[in-house]
Amino acid sequence: MKFTSFMEAALVEARLAEAAGEVPVGAVVVKDGAIIGRGRNATRTGCDPSAHAEILAIREACAVLGQDRLVDCDLYVTLEPCAMCAGAIAHARVARLYYGASDPKSGGVTVGARVFDHAQSHHRPEVYDGIGADESGALLSAFFARKRY
């Protein structure tokens, strides 16, 4: 079976977030080669601190499937999930997590909280990092550089 990355679709969501004035992070949930959930950061526009790209993509995918579990689903996200999102990923039982840029400040997967490494974690997905990291990182760096000036 040939691997097909859906990171470009997540990057499209990140660019849409940026166009709305949000931190450019995007995510998609994939099942059987089809996107069933999309999300992009919407914390400011939605006045909702939980409206991270991953959470919104997971919510949509669960609604599409009519269940609270995303067994055999993949999640592609442009930035390493924070601890809150990693917790949601574990609770949703996402099978595989692919992420682009690492987040040394707020990451919850390979730095910081390392949510999946805790005994209390309900589930540990397969994790693949660095997928589209250059483009994801450049998008974030440019966004924050513009914010500083």
Phi and psi in radians as a Rosetta constraint file:
Dihedral C 1 N 2 CA 2 C 2 CIRCULARHARMONIC -1.475 0.35
Dihedral N 2 CA 2 C 2 N 3 CIRCULARHARMONIC 2.362 0.35
Dihedral C 2 N 3 CA 3 C 3 CIRCULARHARMONIC -1.341 0.35
Dihedral N 3 CA 3 C 3 N 4 CIRCULARHARMONIC 2.299 0.35
Dihedral C 3 N 4 CA 4 C 4 CIRCULARHARMONIC -2.131 0.35
Dihedral N 4 CA 4 C 4 N 5 CIRCULARHARMONIC 2.144 0.35
Dihedral C 4 N 5 CA 5 C 5 CIRCULARHARMONIC -1.489 0.35
Dihedral N 5 CA 5 C 5 N 6 CIRCULARHARMONIC 2.467 0.35
Dihedral C 5 N 6 CA 6 C 6 CIRCULARHARMONIC -1.935 0.35
Dihedral N 6 CA 6 C 6 N 7 CIRCULARHARMONIC 0.335 0.35
Dihedral C 6 N 7 CA 7 C 7 CIRCULARHARMONIC -1.131 0.35
Dihedral N 7 CA 7 C 7 N 8 CIRCULARHARMONIC -0.561 0.35
Dihedral C 7 N 8 CA 8 C 8 CIRCULARHARMONIC -1.080 0.35
Dihedral N 8 CA 8 C 8 N 9 CIRCULARHARMONIC -0.650 0.35
Dihedral C 8 N 9 CA 9 C 9 CIRCULARHARMONIC -1.137 0.35
Dihedral N 9 CA 9 C 9 N 10 CIRCULARHARMONIC -0.657 0.35
Dihedral C 9 N 10 CA 10 C 10 CIRCULARHARMONIC -1.159 0.35
Dihedral N 10 CA 10 C 10 N 11 CIRCULARHARMONIC -0.658 0.35
Dihedral C 10 N 11 CA 11 C 11 CIRCULARHARMONIC -1.137 0.35
Dihedral N 11 CA 11 C 11 N 12 CIRCULARHARMONIC -0.620 0.35
Dihedral C 11 N 12 CA 12 C 12 CIRCULARHARMONIC -1.049 0.35
Dihedral N 12 CA 12 C 12 N 13 CIRCULARHARMONIC -0.785 0.35
Dihedral C 12 N 13 CA 13 C 13 CIRCULARHARMONIC -1.089 0.35
Dihedral N 13 CA 13 C 13 N 14 CIRCULARHARMONIC -0.689 0.35
Dihedral C 13 N 14 CA 14 C 14 CIRCULARHARMONIC -1.092 0.35
Dihedral N 14 CA 14 C 14 N 15 CIRCULARHARMONIC -0.722 0.35
Dihedral C 14 N 15 CA 15 C 15 CIRCULARHARMONIC -1.150 0.35
Dihedral N 15 CA 15 C 15 N 16 CIRCULARHARMONIC -0.633 0.35
Dihedral C 15 N 16 CA 16 C 16 CIRCULARHARMONIC -1.157 0.35
Dihedral N 16 CA 16 C 16 N 17 CIRCULARHARMONIC -0.663 0.35
Dihedral C 16 N 17 CA 17 C 17 CIRCULARHARMONIC -1.078 0.35
Dihedral N 17 CA 17 C 17 N 18 CIRCULARHARMONIC -0.800 0.35
Dihedral C 17 N 18 CA 18 C 18 CIRCULARHARMONIC -1.057 0.35
Dihedral N 18 CA 18 C 18 N 19 CIRCULARHARMONIC -0.740 0.35
Dihedral C 18 N 19 CA 19 C 19 CIRCULARHARMONIC -1.080 0.35
Dihedral N 19 CA 19 C 19 N 20 CIRCULARHARMONIC -0.453 0.35
Dihedral C 19 N 20 CA 20 C 20 CIRCULARHARMONIC -1.570 0.35
Dihedral N 20 CA 20 C 20 N 21 CIRCULARHARMONIC 0.055 0.35
Dihedral C 20 N 21 CA 21 C 21 CIRCULARHARMONIC 1.516 0.35
Dihedral N 21 CA 21 C 21 N 22 CIRCULARHARMONIC 0.189 0.35
Dihedral C 21 N 22 CA 22 C 22 CIRCULARHARMONIC -1.652 0.35
Dihedral N 22 CA 22 C 22 N 23 CIRCULARHARMONIC 2.815 0.35
Dihedral C 22 N 23 CA 23 C 23 CIRCULARHARMONIC -1.054 0.35
Dihedral N 23 CA 23 C 23 N 24 CIRCULARHARMONIC 2.237 0.35
Dihedral C 23 N 24 CA 24 C 24 CIRCULARHARMONIC -1.305 0.35
Dihedral N 24 CA 24 C 24 N 25 CIRCULARHARMONIC 1.451 0.35
Dihedral C 24 N 25 CA 25 C 25 CIRCULARHARMONIC -2.205 0.35
Dihedral N 25 CA 25 C 25 N 26 CIRCULARHARMONIC 2.321 0.35
Dihedral C 25 N 26 CA 26 C 26 CIRCULARHARMONIC -2.307 0.35
Dihedral N 26 CA 26 C 26 N 27 CIRCULARHARMONIC 2.740 0.35
Dihedral C 26 N 27 CA 27 C 27 CIRCULARHARMONIC -2.607 0.35
Dihedral N 27 CA 27 C 27 N 28 CIRCULARHARMONIC 2.638 0.35
Dihedral C 27 N 28 CA 28 C 28 CIRCULARHARMONIC -2.442 0.35
Dihedral N 28 CA 28 C 28 N 29 CIRCULARHARMONIC 2.553 0.35
Dihedral C 28 N 29 CA 29 C 29 CIRCULARHARMONIC -1.877 0.35
Dihedral N 29 CA 29 C 29 N 30 CIRCULARHARMONIC 2.334 0.35
Dihedral C 29 N 30 CA 30 C 30 CIRCULARHARMONIC -2.151 0.35
Dihedral N 30 CA 30 C 30 N 31 CIRCULARHARMONIC 2.351 0.35
Dihedral C 30 N 31 CA 31 C 31 CIRCULARHARMONIC -2.346 0.35
Dihedral N 31 CA 31 C 31 N 32 CIRCULARHARMONIC 2.244 0.35
Dihedral C 31 N 32 CA 32 C 32 CIRCULARHARMONIC 0.909 0.35
Dihedral N 32 CA 32 C 32 N 33 CIRCULARHARMONIC 0.706 0.35
Dihedral C 32 N 33 CA 33 C 33 CIRCULARHARMONIC 1.369 0.35
Dihedral N 33 CA 33 C 33 N 34 CIRCULARHARMONIC 0.158 0.35
Dihedral C 33 N 34 CA 34 C 34 CIRCULARHARMONIC -2.194 0.35
Dihedral N 34 CA 34 C 34 N 35 CIRCULARHARMONIC 2.455 0.35
Dihedral C 34 N 35 CA 35 C 35 CIRCULARHARMONIC -1.305 0.35
Dihedral N 35 CA 35 C 35 N 36 CIRCULARHARMONIC 2.171 0.35
Dihedral C 35 N 36 CA 36 C 36 CIRCULARHARMONIC -2.025 0.35
Dihedral N 36 CA 36 C 36 N 37 CIRCULARHARMONIC -0.074 0.35
Dihedral C 36 N 37 CA 37 C 37 CIRCULARHARMONIC -2.707 0.35
Dihedral N 37 CA 37 C 37 N 38 CIRCULARHARMONIC 2.407 0.35
Dihedral C 37 N 38 CA 38 C 38 CIRCULARHARMONIC -2.247 0.35
Dihedral N 38 CA 38 C 38 N 39 CIRCULARHARMONIC 2.562 0.35
Dihedral C 38 N 39 CA 39 C 39 CIRCULARHARMONIC -2.694 0.35
Dihedral N 39 CA 39 C 39 N 40 CIRCULARHARMONIC 2.653 0.35
Dihedral C 39 N 40 CA 40 C 40 CIRCULARHARMONIC -2.536 0.35
Dihedral N 40 CA 40 C 40 N 41 CIRCULARHARMONIC 2.648 0.35
Dihedral C 40 N 41 CA 41 C 41 CIRCULARHARMONIC -0.907 0.35
Dihedral N 41 CA 41 C 41 N 42 CIRCULARHARMONIC 2.342 0.35
Dihedral C 41 N 42 CA 42 C 42 CIRCULARHARMONIC -2.553 0.35
Dihedral N 42 CA 42 C 42 N 43 CIRCULARHARMONIC 0.586 0.35
Dihedral C 42 N 43 CA 43 C 43 CIRCULARHARMONIC -1.166 0.35
Dihedral N 43 CA 43 C 43 N 44 CIRCULARHARMONIC -0.709 0.35
Dihedral C 43 N 44 CA 44 C 44 CIRCULARHARMONIC -1.380 0.35
Dihedral N 44 CA 44 C 44 N 45 CIRCULARHARMONIC -0.812 0.35
Dihedral C 44 N 45 CA 45 C 45 CIRCULARHARMONIC -1.179 0.35
Dihedral N 45 CA 45 C 45 N 46 CIRCULARHARMONIC -0.515 0.35
Dihedral C 45 N 46 CA 46 C 46 CIRCULARHARMONIC -1.719 0.35
Dihedral N 46 CA 46 C 46 N 47 CIRCULARHARMONIC -0.006 0.35
Dihedral C 46 N 47 CA 47 C 47 CIRCULARHARMONIC 0.842 0.35
Dihedral N 47 CA 47 C 47 N 48 CIRCULARHARMONIC 0.804 0.35
Dihedral C 47 N 48 CA 48 C 48 CIRCULARHARMONIC -2.429 0.35
Dihedral N 48 CA 48 C 48 N 49 CIRCULARHARMONIC 1.859 0.35
Dihedral C 48 N 49 CA 49 C 49 CIRCULARHARMONIC -1.135 0.35
Dihedral N 49 CA 49 C 49 N 50 CIRCULARHARMONIC -0.255 0.35
Dihedral C 49 N 50 CA 50 C 50 CIRCULARHARMONIC -1.605 0.35
Dihedral N 50 CA 50 C 50 N 51 CIRCULARHARMONIC -0.001 0.35
Dihedral C 50 N 51 CA 51 C 51 CIRCULARHARMONIC -1.431 0.35
Dihedral N 51 CA 51 C 51 N 52 CIRCULARHARMONIC 0.975 0.35
Dihedral C 51 N 52 CA 52 C 52 CIRCULARHARMONIC -1.412 0.35
Dihedral N 52 CA 52 C 52 N 53 CIRCULARHARMONIC 2.735 0.35
Dihedral C 52 N 53 CA 53 C 53 CIRCULARHARMONIC -0.925 0.35
Dihedral N 53 CA 53 C 53 N 54 CIRCULARHARMONIC -0.781 0.35
Dihedral C 53 N 54 CA 54 C 54 CIRCULARHARMONIC -1.120 0.35
Dihedral N 54 CA 54 C 54 N 55 CIRCULARHARMONIC -0.765 0.35
Dihedral C 54 N 55 CA 55 C 55 CIRCULARHARMONIC -1.073 0.35
Dihedral N 55 CA 55 C 55 N 56 CIRCULARHARMONIC -0.798 0.35
Dihedral C 55 N 56 CA 56 C 56 CIRCULARHARMONIC -1.155 0.35
Dihedral N 56 CA 56 C 56 N 57 CIRCULARHARMONIC -0.689 0.35
Dihedral C 56 N 57 CA 57 C 57 CIRCULARHARMONIC -1.155 0.35
Dihedral N 57 CA 57 C 57 N 58 CIRCULARHARMONIC -0.718 0.35
Dihedral C 57 N 58 CA 58 C 58 CIRCULARHARMONIC -1.115 0.35
Dihedral N 58 CA 58 C 58 N 59 CIRCULARHARMONIC -0.770 0.35
Dihedral C 58 N 59 CA 59 C 59 CIRCULARHARMONIC -1.030 0.35
Dihedral N 59 CA 59 C 59 N 60 CIRCULARHARMONIC -0.797 0.35
Dihedral C 59 N 60 CA 60 C 60 CIRCULARHARMONIC -1.135 0.35
Dihedral N 60 CA 60 C 60 N 61 CIRCULARHARMONIC -0.766 0.35
Dihedral C 60 N 61 CA 61 C 61 CIRCULARHARMONIC -1.104 0.35
Dihedral N 61 CA 61 C 61 N 62 CIRCULARHARMONIC -0.725 0.35
Dihedral C 61 N 62 CA 62 C 62 CIRCULARHARMONIC -1.106 0.35
Dihedral N 62 CA 62 C 62 N 63 CIRCULARHARMONIC -0.676 0.35
Dihedral C 62 N 63 CA 63 C 63 CIRCULARHARMONIC -1.134 0.35
Dihedral N 63 CA 63 C 63 N 64 CIRCULARHARMONIC -0.723 0.35
Dihedral C 63 N 64 CA 64 C 64 CIRCULARHARMONIC -1.077 0.35
Dihedral N 64 CA 64 C 64 N 65 CIRCULARHARMONIC -0.748 0.35
Dihedral C 64 N 65 CA 65 C 65 CIRCULARHARMONIC -1.424 0.35
Dihedral N 65 CA 65 C 65 N 66 CIRCULARHARMONIC -0.294 0.35
Dihedral C 65 N 66 CA 66 C 66 CIRCULARHARMONIC 1.217 0.35
Dihedral N 66 CA 66 C 66 N 67 CIRCULARHARMONIC 0.596 0.35
Dihedral C 66 N 67 CA 67 C 67 CIRCULARHARMONIC -2.696 0.35
Dihedral N 67 CA 67 C 67 N 68 CIRCULARHARMONIC 2.919 0.35
Dihedral C 67 N 68 CA 68 C 68 CIRCULARHARMONIC -1.724 0.35
Dihedral N 68 CA 68 C 68 N 69 CIRCULARHARMONIC 0.158 0.35
Dihedral C 68 N 69 CA 69 C 69 CIRCULARHARMONIC -2.119 0.35
Dihedral N 69 CA 69 C 69 N 70 CIRCULARHARMONIC 2.452 0.35
Dihedral C 69 N 70 CA 70 C 70 CIRCULARHARMONIC -2.011 0.35
Dihedral N 70 CA 70 C 70 N 71 CIRCULARHARMONIC 0.854 0.35
Dihedral C 70 N 71 CA 71 C 71 CIRCULARHARMONIC -1.060 0.35
Dihedral N 71 CA 71 C 71 N 72 CIRCULARHARMONIC 2.425 0.35
Dihedral C 71 N 72 CA 72 C 72 CIRCULARHARMONIC 1.118 0.35
Dihedral N 72 CA 72 C 72 N 73 CIRCULARHARMONIC 0.405 0.35
Dihedral C 72 N 73 CA 73 C 73 CIRCULARHARMONIC -1.921 0.35
Dihedral N 73 CA 73 C 73 N 74 CIRCULARHARMONIC 2.669 0.35
Dihedral C 73 N 74 CA 74 C 74 CIRCULARHARMONIC -1.930 0.35
Dihedral N 74 CA 74 C 74 N 75 CIRCULARHARMONIC 2.516 0.35
Dihedral C 74 N 75 CA 75 C 75 CIRCULARHARMONIC -2.072 0.35
Dihedral N 75 CA 75 C 75 N 76 CIRCULARHARMONIC 2.165 0.35
Dihedral C 75 N 76 CA 76 C 76 CIRCULARHARMONIC -1.892 0.35
Dihedral N 76 CA 76 C 76 N 77 CIRCULARHARMONIC 2.227 0.35
Dihedral C 76 N 77 CA 77 C 77 CIRCULARHARMONIC -2.444 0.35
Dihedral N 77 CA 77 C 77 N 78 CIRCULARHARMONIC 2.505 0.35
Dihedral C 77 N 78 CA 78 C 78 CIRCULARHARMONIC -1.314 0.35
Dihedral N 78 CA 78 C 78 N 79 CIRCULARHARMONIC -0.330 0.35
Dihedral C 78 N 79 CA 79 C 79 CIRCULARHARMONIC -2.299 0.35
Dihedral N 79 CA 79 C 79 N 80 CIRCULARHARMONIC 2.534 0.35
Dihedral C 79 N 80 CA 80 C 80 CIRCULARHARMONIC -0.895 0.35
Dihedral N 80 CA 80 C 80 N 81 CIRCULARHARMONIC 2.222 0.35
Dihedral C 80 N 81 CA 81 C 81 CIRCULARHARMONIC -1.071 0.35
Dihedral N 81 CA 81 C 81 N 82 CIRCULARHARMONIC 2.542 0.35
Dihedral C 81 N 82 CA 82 C 82 CIRCULARHARMONIC -1.319 0.35
Dihedral N 82 CA 82 C 82 N 83 CIRCULARHARMONIC 3.096 0.35
Dihedral C 82 N 83 CA 83 C 83 CIRCULARHARMONIC -1.084 0.35
Dihedral N 83 CA 83 C 83 N 84 CIRCULARHARMONIC -0.688 0.35
Dihedral C 83 N 84 CA 84 C 84 CIRCULARHARMONIC -1.069 0.35
Dihedral N 84 CA 84 C 84 N 85 CIRCULARHARMONIC -0.816 0.35
Dihedral C 84 N 85 CA 85 C 85 CIRCULARHARMONIC -1.210 0.35
Dihedral N 85 CA 85 C 85 N 86 CIRCULARHARMONIC -0.659 0.35
Dihedral C 85 N 86 CA 86 C 86 CIRCULARHARMONIC -1.077 0.35
Dihedral N 86 CA 86 C 86 N 87 CIRCULARHARMONIC -0.676 0.35
Dihedral C 86 N 87 CA 87 C 87 CIRCULARHARMONIC -1.085 0.35
Dihedral N 87 CA 87 C 87 N 88 CIRCULARHARMONIC -0.741 0.35
Dihedral C 87 N 88 CA 88 C 88 CIRCULARHARMONIC -1.141 0.35
Dihedral N 88 CA 88 C 88 N 89 CIRCULARHARMONIC -0.671 0.35
Dihedral C 88 N 89 CA 89 C 89 CIRCULARHARMONIC -1.074 0.35
Dihedral N 89 CA 89 C 89 N 90 CIRCULARHARMONIC -0.764 0.35
Dihedral C 89 N 90 CA 90 C 90 CIRCULARHARMONIC -1.132 0.35
Dihedral N 90 CA 90 C 90 N 91 CIRCULARHARMONIC -0.795 0.35
Dihedral C 90 N 91 CA 91 C 91 CIRCULARHARMONIC -1.106 0.35
Dihedral N 91 CA 91 C 91 N 92 CIRCULARHARMONIC -0.608 0.35
Dihedral C 91 N 92 CA 92 C 92 CIRCULARHARMONIC -1.382 0.35
Dihedral N 92 CA 92 C 92 N 93 CIRCULARHARMONIC -0.175 0.35
Dihedral C 92 N 93 CA 93 C 93 CIRCULARHARMONIC 1.098 0.35
Dihedral N 93 CA 93 C 93 N 94 CIRCULARHARMONIC 0.666 0.35
Dihedral C 93 N 94 CA 94 C 94 CIRCULARHARMONIC -1.029 0.35
Dihedral N 94 CA 94 C 94 N 95 CIRCULARHARMONIC 2.339 0.35
Dihedral C 94 N 95 CA 95 C 95 CIRCULARHARMONIC -1.307 0.35
Dihedral N 95 CA 95 C 95 N 96 CIRCULARHARMONIC -0.799 0.35
Dihedral C 95 N 96 CA 96 C 96 CIRCULARHARMONIC -2.373 0.35
Dihedral N 96 CA 96 C 96 N 97 CIRCULARHARMONIC 2.358 0.35
Dihedral C 96 N 97 CA 97 C 97 CIRCULARHARMONIC -1.988 0.35
Dihedral N 97 CA 97 C 97 N 98 CIRCULARHARMONIC 2.164 0.35
Dihedral C 97 N 98 CA 98 C 98 CIRCULARHARMONIC -2.037 0.35
Dihedral N 98 CA 98 C 98 N 99 CIRCULARHARMONIC 2.176 0.35
Dihedral C 98 N 99 CA 99 C 99 CIRCULARHARMONIC -2.326 0.35
Dihedral N 99 CA 99 C 99 N 100 CIRCULARHARMONIC 2.730 0.35
Dihedral C 99 N 100 CA 100 C 100 CIRCULARHARMONIC -1.494 0.35
Dihedral N 100 CA 100 C 100 N 101 CIRCULARHARMONIC -1.688 0.35
Dihedral C 100 N 101 CA 101 C 101 CIRCULARHARMONIC -1.309 0.35
Dihedral N 101 CA 101 C 101 N 102 CIRCULARHARMONIC 2.478 0.35
Dihedral C 101 N 102 CA 102 C 102 CIRCULARHARMONIC -1.312 0.35
Dihedral N 102 CA 102 C 102 N 103 CIRCULARHARMONIC 2.717 0.35
Dihedral C 102 N 103 CA 103 C 103 CIRCULARHARMONIC -2.175 0.35
Dihedral N 103 CA 103 C 103 N 104 CIRCULARHARMONIC 1.535 0.35
Dihedral C 103 N 104 CA 104 C 104 CIRCULARHARMONIC -1.132 0.35
Dihedral N 104 CA 104 C 104 N 105 CIRCULARHARMONIC -0.334 0.35
Dihedral C 104 N 105 CA 105 C 105 CIRCULARHARMONIC -1.533 0.35
Dihedral N 105 CA 105 C 105 N 106 CIRCULARHARMONIC -0.774 0.35
Dihedral C 105 N 106 CA 106 C 106 CIRCULARHARMONIC -2.244 0.35
Dihedral N 106 CA 106 C 106 N 107 CIRCULARHARMONIC 0.153 0.35
Dihedral C 106 N 107 CA 107 C 107 CIRCULARHARMONIC -1.098 0.35
Dihedral N 107 CA 107 C 107 N 108 CIRCULARHARMONIC 2.574 0.35
Dihedral C 107 N 108 CA 108 C 108 CIRCULARHARMONIC -2.121 0.35
Dihedral N 108 CA 108 C 108 N 109 CIRCULARHARMONIC 0.164 0.35
Dihedral C 108 N 109 CA 109 C 109 CIRCULARHARMONIC -1.931 0.35
Dihedral N 109 CA 109 C 109 N 110 CIRCULARHARMONIC -1.036 0.35
Dihedral C 109 N 110 CA 110 C 110 CIRCULARHARMONIC -1.864 0.35
Dihedral N 110 CA 110 C 110 N 111 CIRCULARHARMONIC -0.234 0.35
Dihedral C 110 N 111 CA 111 C 111 CIRCULARHARMONIC -2.255 0.35
Dihedral N 111 CA 111 C 111 N 112 CIRCULARHARMONIC 3.032 0.35
Dihedral C 111 N 112 CA 112 C 112 CIRCULARHARMONIC 1.099 0.35
Dihedral N 112 CA 112 C 112 N 113 CIRCULARHARMONIC -2.190 0.35
Dihedral C 112 N 113 CA 113 C 113 CIRCULARHARMONIC -1.157 0.35
Dihedral N 113 CA 113 C 113 N 114 CIRCULARHARMONIC -0.483 0.35
Dihedral C 113 N 114 CA 114 C 114 CIRCULARHARMONIC 0.797 0.35
Dihedral N 114 CA 114 C 114 N 115 CIRCULARHARMONIC 1.004 0.35
Dihedral C 114 N 115 CA 115 C 115 CIRCULARHARMONIC -0.907 0.35
Dihedral N 115 CA 115 C 115 N 116 CIRCULARHARMONIC -0.765 0.35
Dihedral C 115 N 116 CA 116 C 116 CIRCULARHARMONIC -1.222 0.35
Dihedral N 116 CA 116 C 116 N 117 CIRCULARHARMONIC -0.297 0.35
Dihedral C 116 N 117 CA 117 C 117 CIRCULARHARMONIC -1.442 0.35
Dihedral N 117 CA 117 C 117 N 118 CIRCULARHARMONIC -0.200 0.35
Dihedral C 117 N 118 CA 118 C 118 CIRCULARHARMONIC -1.403 0.35
Dihedral N 118 CA 118 C 118 N 119 CIRCULARHARMONIC 2.505 0.35
Dihedral C 118 N 119 CA 119 C 119 CIRCULARHARMONIC -1.058 0.35
Dihedral N 119 CA 119 C 119 N 120 CIRCULARHARMONIC -0.458 0.35
Dihedral C 119 N 120 CA 120 C 120 CIRCULARHARMONIC -1.359 0.35
Dihedral N 120 CA 120 C 120 N 121 CIRCULARHARMONIC -0.164 0.35
Dihedral C 120 N 121 CA 121 C 121 CIRCULARHARMONIC -1.175 0.35
Dihedral N 121 CA 121 C 121 N 122 CIRCULARHARMONIC 2.224 0.35
Dihedral C 121 N 122 CA 122 C 122 CIRCULARHARMONIC -1.173 0.35
Dihedral N 122 CA 122 C 122 N 123 CIRCULARHARMONIC -0.447 0.35
Dihedral C 122 N 123 CA 123 C 123 CIRCULARHARMONIC -2.808 0.35
Dihedral N 123 CA 123 C 123 N 124 CIRCULARHARMONIC 2.572 0.35
Dihedral C 123 N 124 CA 124 C 124 CIRCULARHARMONIC -2.139 0.35
Dihedral N 124 CA 124 C 124 N 125 CIRCULARHARMONIC 1.941 0.35
Dihedral C 124 N 125 CA 125 C 125 CIRCULARHARMONIC -1.301 0.35
Dihedral N 125 CA 125 C 125 N 126 CIRCULARHARMONIC 2.842 0.35
Dihedral C 125 N 126 CA 126 C 126 CIRCULARHARMONIC -1.192 0.35
Dihedral N 126 CA 126 C 126 N 127 CIRCULARHARMONIC 2.386 0.35
Dihedral C 126 N 127 CA 127 C 127 CIRCULARHARMONIC -2.097 0.35
Dihedral N 127 CA 127 C 127 N 128 CIRCULARHARMONIC 2.269 0.35
Dihedral C 127 N 128 CA 128 C 128 CIRCULARHARMONIC -2.233 0.35
Dihedral N 128 CA 128 C 128 N 129 CIRCULARHARMONIC 2.020 0.35
Dihedral C 128 N 129 CA 129 C 129 CIRCULARHARMONIC -1.865 0.35
Dihedral N 129 CA 129 C 129 N 130 CIRCULARHARMONIC 2.900 0.35
Dihedral C 129 N 130 CA 130 C 130 CIRCULARHARMONIC 1.446 0.35
Dihedral N 130 CA 130 C 130 N 131 CIRCULARHARMONIC 0.111 0.35
Dihedral C 130 N 131 CA 131 C 131 CIRCULARHARMONIC -1.329 0.35
Dihedral N 131 CA 131 C 131 N 132 CIRCULARHARMONIC 1.938 0.35
Dihedral C 131 N 132 CA 132 C 132 CIRCULARHARMONIC 1.232 0.35
Dihedral N 132 CA 132 C 132 N 133 CIRCULARHARMONIC 0.437 0.35
Dihedral C 132 N 133 CA 133 C 133 CIRCULARHARMONIC -1.076 0.35
Dihedral N 133 CA 133 C 133 N 134 CIRCULARHARMONIC -0.694 0.35
Dihedral C 133 N 134 CA 134 C 134 CIRCULARHARMONIC -1.099 0.35
Dihedral N 134 CA 134 C 134 N 135 CIRCULARHARMONIC -0.851 0.35
Dihedral C 134 N 135 CA 135 C 135 CIRCULARHARMONIC -1.198 0.35
Dihedral N 135 CA 135 C 135 N 136 CIRCULARHARMONIC -0.726 0.35
Dihedral C 135 N 136 CA 136 C 136 CIRCULARHARMONIC -1.070 0.35
Dihedral N 136 CA 136 C 136 N 137 CIRCULARHARMONIC -0.814 0.35
Dihedral C 136 N 137 CA 137 C 137 CIRCULARHARMONIC -1.119 0.35
Dihedral N 137 CA 137 C 137 N 138 CIRCULARHARMONIC -0.716 0.35
Dihedral C 137 N 138 CA 138 C 138 CIRCULARHARMONIC -1.115 0.35
Dihedral N 138 CA 138 C 138 N 139 CIRCULARHARMONIC -0.702 0.35
Dihedral C 138 N 139 CA 139 C 139 CIRCULARHARMONIC -1.066 0.35
Dihedral N 139 CA 139 C 139 N 140 CIRCULARHARMONIC -0.810 0.35
Dihedral C 139 N 140 CA 140 C 140 CIRCULARHARMONIC -1.172 0.35
Dihedral N 140 CA 140 C 140 N 141 CIRCULARHARMONIC -0.764 0.35
Dihedral C 140 N 141 CA 141 C 141 CIRCULARHARMONIC -1.073 0.35
Dihedral N 141 CA 141 C 141 N 142 CIRCULARHARMONIC -0.772 0.35
Dihedral C 141 N 142 CA 142 C 142 CIRCULARHARMONIC -1.126 0.35
Dihedral N 142 CA 142 C 142 N 143 CIRCULARHARMONIC -0.702 0.35
Dihedral C 142 N 143 CA 143 C 143 CIRCULARHARMONIC -1.055 0.35
Dihedral N 143 CA 143 C 143 N 144 CIRCULARHARMONIC -0.867 0.35
Dihedral C 143 N 144 CA 144 C 144 CIRCULARHARMONIC -1.262 0.35
Dihedral N 144 CA 144 C 144 N 145 CIRCULARHARMONIC -0.523 0.35
Dihedral C 144 N 145 CA 145 C 145 CIRCULARHARMONIC -1.110 0.35
Dihedral N 145 CA 145 C 145 N 146 CIRCULARHARMONIC -0.709 0.35
Dihedral C 145 N 146 CA 146 C 146 CIRCULARHARMONIC -1.167 0.35
Dihedral N 146 CA 146 C 146 N 147 CIRCULARHARMONIC -0.602 0.35
Dihedral C 146 N 147 CA 147 C 147 CIRCULARHARMONIC -1.167 0.35
Dihedral N 147 CA 147 C 147 N 148 CIRCULARHARMONIC -0.532 0.35
Dihedral C 147 N 148 CA 148 C 148 CIRCULARHARMONIC -1.352 0.35
Dihedral N 148 CA 148 C 148 N 149 CIRCULARHARMONIC -0.364 0.35
